[in-house]
Amino acid sequence: MRGEEPGRELTLLVDGRVELLGRIPHSSNATFLVQLTCGDDSAWAVYKPEAGERPLFDFEPGLYRRERAAYLLSEYLEWAIVPPTVIREDSPLGVGSLQWFIEGDVREHYFTLYADSPETHAALAKIALFDCIANNTDRKSGHVLRGDDGHVWGIDHGLCFSTDFKLRTVIWDFAAEPIPAALLEDIMPLADAVPPDVADLLDGAEVTAVQRRVQRLLRSGVLPVDHTGRRYPWPLV
């Protein structure tokens, strides 16, 4: 079923007791590593409270909702790009997102994967397409992870879904390449309607913008090209 959420991860994220372990350094907003405990089971998660968000002129407070929306969009598409992510109001510092922690080699990121691991290229190109749909403003290289099981993930989606075209990403190596027919088929329903659980986390204009971005991708059939040379986040990693 589209959008079916995993069992153990969801149980811990939704019902687990949340214990702060420490702040994750080098994050623009306050981001914390937490331990989730439910009975005898426990795991780590990444906690982003609204209280730790820096004010932005182009995004309203509540970036955690966009983190959840990105996960739900990934699940609807059945692309498994975004780790399981929920919203919790009872976390130690108040309402925010909790995202399953991905364990992997911290030395790997988009640039190293693209250069050294060609077997990941299909997954990386899929993330590039996902970012076009979600209008990701901040796809740094370090926001692409390979888990210990080899699966490639995308994290950090708080700056997505703007109505204005704000795509900033390091993933330009696939620009102008044809989008595989299977992926075009996956995104086609979004041209007509955005899933209600995603739409509920955005405003009406943002929902319409998702549909229009998908419609443009379906018409062009290729991943976009940065003609300006400036659509990069900073820092790059």
Backbone hydrogen bonds, N-H to C=O, Kabsch-Sander energy under -0.5 kcal/mol:
donor,donor_aa,acceptor,acceptor_aa,energy
3,G,75,E,-1.5
4,E,1,M,-1.6
10,L,6,P,-0.9
11,T,7,G,-2.6
12,L,8,R,-2.4
13,L,9,E,-2.7
14,V,10,L,-2.8
15,D,11,T,-2.7
16,G,11,T,-0.5
16,G,12,L,-1.6
17,R,37,T,-3.4
19,E,17,R,-0.6
19,E,35,Q,-2.1
21,L,33,L,-2.8
22,G,33,L,-1.3
24,I,31,T,-3.2
27,S,24,I,-0.5
30,A,52,G,-2.4
32,F,47,Y,-2.7
33,L,22,G,-2.9
34,V,32,F,-0.5
34,V,45,A,-2.7
35,Q,19,E,-2.6
36,L,43,A,-3.5
37,T,17,R,-1.5
38,C,41,D,-2.8
41,D,38,C,-1.9
43,A,36,L,-1.8
45,A,34,V,-2.1
46,V,99,Q,-3.1
47,Y,32,F,-3.2
47,Y,45,A,-0.5
48,K,97,S,-2.4
50,E,95,V,-2.8
52,G,49,P,-1.5
53,E,50,E,-1.8
56,L,59,F,-0.6
65,R,62,G,-1.7
66,R,62,G,-0.5
66,R,63,L,-0.8
67,E,63,L,-1.5
68,R,64,Y,-2.0
69,A,65,R,-2.4
70,A,66,R,-2.4
71,Y,67,E,-1.7
72,L,68,R,-2.5
73,L,69,A,-2.4
74,S,70,A,-2.4
75,E,71,Y,-2.4
76,Y,72,L,-2.4
77,L,73,L,-2.1
78,E,74,S,-0.6
78,E,75,E,-0.6
79,W,74,S,-2.3
80,A,74,S,-0.7
86,V,98,L,-2.5
88,R,96,G,-2.6
94,G,91,S,-2.1
96,G,88,R,-1.6
97,S,48,K,-1.9
98,L,86,V,-2.7
99,Q,46,V,-2.3
100,W,84,P,-2.7
101,F,44,W,-1.7
103,E,101,F,-0.6
105,D,146,R,-0.6
106,V,104,G,-0.7
108,E,105,D,-2.0
110,Y,141,S,-2.2
113,L,109,H,-2.9
114,Y,110,Y,-3.0
115,A,111,F,-1.9
116,D,112,T,-2.8
117,S,113,L,-2.3
120,T,117,S,-2.5
121,H,118,P,-1.6
124,L,120,T,-2.4
125,A,121,H,-2.6
126,K,122,A,-1.7
127,I,123,A,-1.8
128,A,124,L,-2.0
129,L,125,A,-1.9
130,F,126,K,-2.6
131,D,127,I,-2.6
132,C,128,A,-1.4
133,I,129,L,-1.9
134,A,130,F,-2.8
135,N,131,D,-1.1
136,N,131,D,-2.0
137,T,159,L,-2.7
139,R,168,R,-2.4
140,K,138,D,-1.6
141,S,236,L,-3.4
143,H,140,K,-1.4
144,V,141,S,-1.5
145,L,153,W,-2.2
147,G,145,L,-0.6
147,G,151,H,-2.9
148,D,103,E,-2.2
150,G,147,G,-2.3
153,W,145,L,-3.4
154,G,81,I,-2.6
155,I,143,H,-2.5
160,C,158,G,-0.7
161,F,134,A,-3.8
162,S,135,N,-0.6
166,K,164,D,-0.7
168,R,136,N,-2.3
169,T,231,R,-2.0
170,V,139,R,-1.6
172,W,170,V,-1.6
175,A,172,W,-1.5
176,A,223,L,-2.5
177,E,174,F,-2.1
179,I,221,G,-2.7
183,L,180,P,-0.6
184,L,180,P,-2.1
185,E,181,A,-2.2
186,D,182,A,-1.6
187,I,183,L,-2.1
188,M,184,L,-1.3
190,L,187,I,-1.5
191,A,187,I,-0.6
191,A,188,M,-1.7
192,D,189,P,-1.3
193,A,189,P,-1.9
198,V,195,P,-1.0
199,A,195,P,-2.7
200,D,196,P,-2.4
201,L,198,V,-1.6
202,L,199,A,-1.4
207,V,203,D,-2.1
208,T,204,G,-2.3
209,A,205,A,-2.0
210,V,206,E,-1.8
211,Q,207,V,-1.8
212,R,208,T,-2.2
213,R,209,A,-2.3
214,V,210,V,-2.2
215,Q,211,Q,-2.5
216,R,212,R,-2.1
217,L,213,R,-2.1
218,L,214,V,-2.5
219,R,215,Q,-1.9
220,S,216,R,-2.5
221,G,217,L,-3.0
223,L,177,E,-2.2
227,H,225,V,-1.1
232,Y,230,R,-2.2
